Amino acid sequence: MAANMRFPLLCALLASGGKAENNDPLPGLRRVVVLARHGNRAPNPQIEELCPTFWKEVFPKFGVAPAALSLVGMAENHENGVFLRHRYREFLPEGAYSYDGTFSFFSERVERNIVSTAVMARGMFPLGTGMKGFVEERPNVVPIATTQDGADVIMNCPRDGPCQRKLSHDKKAWVKANELGVYENHKEVFRAVSEACGYPLEPGKIKYKGKAKTLTWAAKAVMDAFTFSENEGLDPTMGGRINMTTIKAFHGVVESMVQGMNFGKPHQITYWAGDFIPTFLSLARVPLVEPVNKLHVFLNHRELIYAVAHMLGMPIAFPGQRPDSLPSGCSLVVEVYDHGVRIFFWAPSRPSHDMKGKYLREKLPMTDLYKHGVLLPTPAYGCAPGQVCPVESLAYSFVNWVSRTGTYVQLCNVSVEDTYFAKGEASLGVMEHWVQPEVLAARGVNLTRPSVKAMGLTANDAEALGFALAADSDDSRLRGLAGDAGNADAFTAAGAAGFTVVMSLVTGVLGFACGRRAARFALAT
């Protein structure tokens, strides 16, 4: 075998599997794995101090507690459940929720996430479809597993797991290097928002409950208040105190601050993803572990979906949304087949602002406005949208990424003491024998030229390996995402002898698997 055949090839592979032009599920579906985001919500409690005008005039109209899932948010997550039940009606068993392992719901432990999961389950199992003989309404009582306080490595590793100190360090470093400059470059926008809110959004002047806070922290809370209220059908302008043009400008500035602070460096993507991708890969690999399980739902904050998408090269491009922005209530839907997976993004319906406001004021059932949503076939590195992609290619993307950044265990100095409660360690060693180049070659995978470039290979390298070059992807965002992981030299450096090094880096160090999730359970109806 030529030397260039030992490159860490397959970070961007394109399967030649079947494709359904109408995006319907293909024959032979084995499992569906869903990673969902909570729906729209009320602003955080600090908005009372950071924007007292909003707190007085807009917040009460949400009708829920601070940070709680809103009525629109409930409708968004409910619609996701309805969508899943309808799309997979030929695959999932009919009728009541069955306590035999067919369905699994796993939520990050924050209340709005648990409620979102419960509402999503309600969409799948509506009233009247549960067991007879309990109560007349025949509800389905669906168990929801949740994460453990301070020990989460699956769903929220940097905020509720062992990477909290690393995240705090990275945030402080970003603020010190960037915050003042951003403020100076957009001072007029911050001043306009400060005047409308009745609070000075300026570096060094922000306090909450007697403690100094950063401008980025405060600005995000205010931006969220504007965004959530607009999505809810409320008036983010606070009666015209600020115009929508200024709000949109403020949103653009603050979103870039938050993205830079949380995801500005590749290693941050790594610890936000935590152990989720190895867990997902284990669920998506055939032969299936626990084959009775047909639907596996995870529900979380946006950061996990964002990190997974960037690590695996899935462009985030929803209709009507800013590029690289995830709408509330969206989900990543993965269909598992014998020969690979098909990947989709799903987003809730987009009723008009006026219609949502009318339903909110008149207390009409918000679910009437949410009936279908939109399903978007989604590529990963080298995997064409709508086609079946080998799970091995996703594994390669993950392995190549962490080979350069280090694993979250290494980044965050996770020790045995940090994981004392686990029943045992998960190991990426299970991936070693099924992500070899020969395995993929036998499956007849193809490469696009952008994929080859992303891996640091030439077209001749690919041809020498026996891979046919498929038509180039014209998706510039896909090519751009390949740059998130690093340049061609980084891929080349991980090549030749690098594959062994990569595996030695990741084998046995990625914490716990999903089967060791948590001891806490919540019941959803």
C-alpha positions in Angstrom: 0.0 0.0 0.0 1.4 3.4 -1.0 2.3 5.9 1.8 -0.5 8.2 0.9 -3.0 5.4 1.5 -2.3 5.7 5.2 -3.7 9.3 5.4 -6.5 9.8 7.9 -8.7 9.7 4.8 -12.2 9.7 5.5 -13.1 12.8 7.4 -15.4 13.8 4.5 -16.7 10.8 2.7 -19.7 10.6 0.4 -21.7 7.4 0.4 -23.2 5.9 -2.7 -26.3 4.7 -0.8 -29.9 5.1 -1.9 -31.7 8.4 -2.0 -35.4 9.1 -1.8 -36.2 12.2 -3.9 -39.1 13.1 -1.7 -37.1 12.5 1.5 -39.4 9.8 2.7 -37.7 7.2 4.9 -36.0 4.4 2.9 -36.8 0.7 3.2 -34.8 -1.0 5.9 -35.0 1.8 8.6 -33.5 0.4 11.8 -33.5 3.4 14.3 -34.1 7.1 14.5 -31.9 9.3 16.7 -33.0 12.9 17.4 -31.1 15.7 19.0 -33.6 18.5 19.7 -33.4 22.0 21.1 -35.9 23.4 23.6 -38.6 25.7 22.2 -39.0 29.5 22.7 -38.8 30.7 26.2 -39.2 33.6 28.5 -36.1 35.8 29.2 -33.8 35.2 32.2 -34.5 36.8 35.5 -31.6 39.3 35.3 -33.6 41.2 32.6 -35.5 42.8 35.5 -32.3 44.8 36.3 -30.7 44.9 32.9 -33.8 46.2 31.0 -36.4 47.3 33.5 -38.5 48.8 30.7 -38.8 45.5 29.1 -39.5 43.8 32.4 -42.3 46.1 33.1 -44.0 46.4 29.7 -43.2 43.2 27.8 -42.2 40.4 30.2 -45.6 39.9 31.9 -47.2 39.1 28.6 -45.2 35.9 28.3 -47.4 34.5 31.1 -44.7 32.2 32.4 -41.9 32.5 34.9 -38.4 33.8 33.9 -36.5 31.3 31.7 -39.5 29.0 31.5 -40.7 27.4 28.3 -43.3 29.7 26.7 -46.6 28.9 24.9 -44.9 29.3 21.5 -42.0 27.1 22.8 -44.4 24.4 23.9 -46.1 24.5 20.5 -42.8 24.2 18.7 -41.7 21.1 20.7 -45.2 19.6 20.4 -45.0 20.0 16.7 -41.7 18.2 16.6 -43.3 15.2 18.4 -46.3 15.3 16.0 -43.9 15.4 13.1 -41.9 12.4 14.3 -45.0 10.3 14.9 -46.4 11.1 11.4 -43.1 10.7 9.5 -42.3 7.3 11.1 -45.9 6.0 11.3 -45.0 3.0 9.3 -41.9 2.3 11.4 -43.0 3.0 15.0 -45.6 0.9 16.7 -49.1 2.4 16.9 -51.0 3.3 20.0 -49.8 3.9 23.6 -46.3 4.5 24.8 -44.8 1.0 25.4 -42.5 0.3 28.3 -40.4 -2.2 26.4 -37.4 0.0 25.4 -38.9 0.9 22.0 -38.7 4.6 22.9 -36.1 6.5 24.9 -36.3 10.2 26.0 -33.2 11.8 27.6 -33.2 15.5 28.7 -30.6 17.8 30.0 -31.7 18.6 33.5 -32.8 22.3 33.3 -36.5 22.5 33.8 -37.3 24.0 30.4 -35.5 21.2 28.7 -37.5 18.6 30.7 -40.7 20.4 29.9 -39.8 20.6 26.3 -39.1 16.8 26.2 -42.4 16.2 28.0 -44.3 18.3 25.5 -42.5 16.6 22.6 -43.6 13.2 24.0 -47.1 14.6 24.3 -47.0 15.4 20.6 -46.1 11.8 19.9 -48.5 10.3 22.4 -51.5 12.6 22.7 -54.3 12.4 25.2 -56.7 9.5 24.5 -54.1 7.1 23.2 -52.8 5.9 26.6 -53.9 2.9 28.6 -57.6 2.4 29.5 -58.6 2.1 33.1 -56.4 4.8 34.6 -58.3 8.0 34.1 -60.9 9.0 31.5 -58.5 11.2 29.5 -56.2 8.2 28.9 -52.8 10.1 29.0 -49.5 8.5 28.2 -47.1 8.8 31.2 -43.7 8.9 29.5 -40.5 8.4 31.5 -37.8 10.9 30.8 -34.2 10.3 31.9 -32.2 13.4 32.9 -28.6 14.3 33.6 -26.9 14.5 37.0 -26.1 17.8 38.7 -22.4 18.7 38.1 -21.5 15.4 36.3 -22.9 15.8 32.8 -20.5 14.7 30.0 -23.2 13.9 27.4 -25.3 17.0 27.2 -23.8 20.0 28.9 -20.2 19.2 29.7 -18.8 22.7 30.0 -21.6 24.2 32.1 -22.8 21.2 34.2 -19.8 18.8 34.0 -16.1 18.6 34.3 -15.2 21.4 31.9 -16.7 24.2 33.9 -13.4 25.7 34.9 -12.0 25.5 31.3 -15.1 27.2 29.9 -14.8 30.0 32.6 -11.1 30.5 31.7 -11.8 30.7 28.0 -14.7 33.1 28.5 -12.6 35.4 30.6 -9.8 35.3 28.1 -12.1 36.2 25.3 -13.7 39.1 27.2 -10.3 40.5 28.2 -9.1 40.4 24.6 -12.3 41.5 22.7 -15.1 43.0 24.7 -13.9 46.6 25.0 -13.0 46.7 21.3 -16.4 45.4 20.3 -18.1 48.0 22.5 -16.0 50.9 21.0 -16.8 49.8 17.5 -20.6 49.6 18.2 -21.0 52.2 20.9 -24.0 53.9 19.3 -25.9 50.6 19.1 -25.3 49.9 22.8 -26.2 53.4 23.8 -29.5 53.1 21.9 -30.4 49.9 23.6 -29.3 51.2 27.0 -31.6 54.3 26.6 -34.5 52.1 25.6 -34.0 49.7 28.5 -33.2 52.2 31.2 -29.8 50.6 32.1 -26.2 51.4 31.1 -24.9 48.5 28.9 -21.3 49.5 29.2 -18.1 47.7 30.2 -17.3 48.1 33.9 -20.8 49.4 34.8 -22.8 46.2 35.0 -23.7 44.5 38.3 -26.3 41.9 39.2 -27.1 41.1 42.7 -24.1 43.1 43.9 -21.6 41.3 41.6 -19.8 42.7 38.7 -20.7 41.2 35.3 -19.3 41.4 31.8 -21.0 43.3 29.0 -21.2 40.1 27.0 -23.2 38.4 29.7 -25.6 41.3 30.0 -25.9 42.0 26.3 -26.8 38.3 25.7 -29.6 38.5 28.2 -31.1 41.6 26.6 -30.6 40.2 23.1 -32.4 37.0 24.1 -35.3 39.1 25.6 -35.7 40.8 22.2 -35.4 37.6 20.2 -37.8 35.6 22.4 -40.4 38.3 22.5 -40.4 38.7 18.8 -40.8 34.9 18.3 -43.6 34.9 20.9 -45.6 37.5 18.9 -44.9 40.3 21.4 -43.4 43.8 20.9 -39.6 43.8 21.4 -39.5 47.6 20.7 -41.2 48.3 24.0 -43.8 50.5 22.5 -41.5 52.1 20.0 -38.7 53.1 22.3 -36.3 51.3 20.0 -36.8 50.4 16.3 -36.4 47.0 14.7 -33.4 48.1 12.7 -31.5 48.9 15.8 -32.6 45.6 17.4 -31.3 43.7 14.4 -28.0 45.5 14.5 -27.7 44.8 18.2 -28.5 41.1 17.6 -25.8 40.8 15.0 -23.2 42.4 17.3 -24.1 40.4 20.4 -24.5 37.1 18.6 -21.0 37.4 17.2 -19.7 38.2 20.8 -21.4 35.1 22.2 -20.3 32.9 19.4 -16.7 34.1 19.8 -16.8 33.7 23.5 -18.3 30.2 23.5 -17.0 28.7 20.2 -14.2 31.0 19.0 -11.5 28.2 19.1 -11.8 24.6 17.9 -11.1 23.1 21.3 -14.3 24.8 22.6 -16.3 22.9 20.1 -14.7 19.8 21.5 -15.7 20.3 25.1 -19.2 21.5 24.2 -19.7 18.2 22.3 -18.4 16.2 25.2 -19.2 12.6 24.9 -22.3 13.0 22.8 -20.8 12.1 19.4 -19.3 8.8 20.6 -22.7 8.0 22.2 -24.5 8.9 19.1 -22.1 6.8 16.9 -22.7 3.8 19.2 -26.5 4.2 18.7 -26.1 4.6 14.9 -23.8 1.6 14.2 -25.2 -1.6 12.9 -25.5 -4.3 14.4 -27.6 -2.3 16.8 -27.1 -2.5 20.6 -30.5 -3.1 22.1 -32.2 -3.5 18.6 -35.7 -3.2 20.2 -35.0 0.6 20.6 -36.5 2.4 17.6 -36.5 6.0 18.6 -33.9 7.7 20.8 -34.6 11.4 21.6 -32.1 13.7 23.3 -33.2 17.3 24.2 -30.9 20.1 25.2 -29.8 23.7 24.8 -28.6 24.9 21.4 -24.9 24.7 22.1 -24.8 20.9 21.8 -26.5 20.9 18.3 -24.2 23.7 17.3 -21.0 21.9 18.4 -22.1 18.6 16.8 -22.9 20.3 13.5 -19.6 22.0 13.3 -17.5 19.0 14.3 -19.2 16.8 11.7 -19.5 19.5 9.0 -23.2 20.0 8.9 -24.1 23.4 7.6 -26.5 25.4 9.7 -28.7 27.2 7.2 -32.4 27.4 8.1 -34.9 29.4 6.0 -35.6 32.8 7.4 -32.7 32.5 10.0 -29.3 34.1 10.2 -26.6 31.8 8.7 -25.2 29.5 11.4 -28.1 30.2 13.7 -30.4 27.6 15.2 -34.1 28.4 15.6 -35.8 27.5 18.8 -37.5 24.0 18.8 -35.3 22.7 16.0 -33.8 19.2 15.9 -31.2 17.1 14.2 -32.8 13.9 12.9 -30.7 10.9 12.0 -32.1 7.8 10.3 -30.1 4.6 10.9 -29.9 1.9 8.1 -27.8 -1.2 7.7 -25.4 0.7 5.4 -25.2 4.1 7.1 -27.3 7.1 8.2 -29.3 9.8 6.6 -29.1 13.2 8.2 -31.8 16.0 8.4 -32.4 19.2 10.2 -36.0 19.9 11.2 -37.4 23.3 12.1 -40.9 24.3 13.5 -43.5 26.2 11.4 -43.2 30.0 11.2 -46.6 31.5 11.8 -46.8 35.3 11.4 -45.9 37.6 14.3 -49.4 39.0 14.3 -51.1 35.6 14.3 -49.0 34.4 17.3 -49.8 37.7 19.1 -53.5 37.2 18.5 -53.4 33.6 19.8 -51.5 34.7 22.8 -53.8 37.6 23.7 -57.0 35.6 23.1 -55.6 32.4 24.8 -56.3 30.3 21.7 -54.6 26.9 21.4 -51.1 27.8 20.0 -50.7 24.3 18.6 -53.3 25.2 15.9 -50.6 27.3 14.3 -48.0 24.5 14.3 -48.9 21.7 12.0 -45.9 20.6 9.9 -42.6 22.3 10.2 -39.8 21.9 7.6 -37.4 19.0 7.0 -34.1 19.8 5.5 -31.8 17.1 4.1 -28.4 17.9 5.5 -24.8 17.0 4.4 -21.9 16.2 6.7 -18.3 16.4 5.6 -18.4 14.8 2.2 -21.8 13.3 2.7 -24.4 14.6 0.2 -27.8 15.7 1.5 -30.4 13.0 1.3 -28.0 10.2 0.7 -27.0 7.4 3.1 -23.6 8.1 4.7 -21.4 5.5 6.3 -21.2 5.9 10.0 -17.5 5.4 9.7 -17.1 8.6 7.9 -18.7 10.5 10.8 -16.4 8.7 13.2 -13.4 9.8 11.1 -14.5 13.4 11.3 -14.8 13.2 15.1 -11.5 11.4 15.5 -9.6 13.8 13.2 -11.1 16.8 15.1 -10.1 15.6 18.6 -6.7 14.4 17.4 -5.9 18.1 16.9 -7.7 19.7 19.8 -7.3 16.9 22.3 -10.3 15.2 23.9 -12.4 17.0 26.5 -10.8 14.8 29.1 -7.4 16.1 28.2 -8.6 19.7 27.7 -10.3 19.8 31.1 -8.0 17.6 33.1 -10.7 15.2 34.0 -9.5 12.7 36.6 -10.8 9.4 37.9 -12.1 11.3 40.9 -14.3 13.3 38.6 -15.9 10.1 37.3 -16.2 8.1 40.5 -19.9 7.6 40.2 -19.8 5.9 36.8 -20.3 2.2 36.5 -17.4 2.0 34.1 -15.5 3.9 31.4 -16.6 4.2 27.9 -13.9 3.7 25.3 -13.5 4.8 21.7 -11.6 1.6 21.2 -14.8 0.2 19.8 -14.3 2.5 16.8 -10.8 1.3 15.9 -11.7 -1.8 13.9 -14.6 -0.3 12.0 -13.2 3.0 10.7 -10.4 1.6 8.7 -10.1 2.8 5.1 -10.5 -0.7 3.8 -13.9 -0.9 5.4 -15.1 2.2 3.6 -13.5 1.2 0.3 -15.5 -2.0 0.4 -18.6 0.0 0.7 -17.9 1.9 -2.5 -17.8 5.4 -1.0 -17.1 8.4 -3.2 -15.2 11.6 -2.6 -15.9 15.1 -3.7 -13.0 17.5 -4.5 -13.8 19.7 -1.6 -13.8 16.6 0.6 -10.4 15.6 -0.7 -9.0 19.1 -0.1 -10.4 19.1 3.4 -8.5 15.9 4.2 -5.2 17.3 2.8 -5.2 14.9 -0.1 -5.0 15.4 -3.9 -7.2 14.0 -6.5 -4.4 11.6 -7.4 -4.3 10.4 -3.8 -8.0 9.6 -3.9 -7.7 7.8 -7.2 -4.7 5.8 -6.0 -6.9 4.6 -3.1 -9.5 3.4 -5.6 -12.1 6.1 -4.8 -14.1 7.7 -7.6 -14.4 11.4 -7.4 -18.0 12.5 -7.3 -19.4 15.8 -8.6 -18.2 18.8 -6.7 -20.5 20.2 -4.0 -21.6 23.7 -4.8 -22.4 24.4 -1.2 -19.9 27.1 -0.2 -21.0 26.9 3.4 -20.0 23.2 3.5 -16.6 24.0 2.2 -16.4 26.8 4.7 -17.2 24.5 7.6 -14.4 22.3 6.7 -12.1 25.2 7.6 -13.4 25.1 11.2 -11.5 22.0 11.9 -8.2 23.3 10.6 -6.2 23.4 7.4 -4.9 20.8 5.1 -1.6 20.6 7.0 -3.4 19.6 10.1 -5.0 16.7 8.4 -1.7 15.7 6.8 0.0 15.8 10.1 -2.5 13.3 11.5 -1.8 11.0 8.6 0.6 8.2 7.8 1.7 7.3 11.3 -0.9 9.6 12.7 -3.8 7.2 12.6 -2.2 5.1 15.4 -1.5 8.3 17.4 -5.1 9.5 17.0 -6.5 6.3 18.3 -4.1 6.3 21.2 -5.2 9.8 22.1 -8.9 8.9 22.2 -9.0 5.3 23.3 -10.5 4.9 26.8 -10.7 8.6 27.8 -14.0 9.9 26.8 -15.9 9.4 30.0 -19.3 7.8 30.3 -21.7 6.4 27.8 -25.4 7.1 27.6 -26.3 3.9 29.5 -24.8 5.6 32.6 -26.8 8.7 32.2 -28.2 9.6 35.5 -30.1 8.6 38.6 -32.8 11.1 38.2 -36.0 10.6 36.3 -38.9 12.9 35.5 -42.4 11.9 34.4 -44.0 13.6 31.4 -47.7 13.4 30.6 
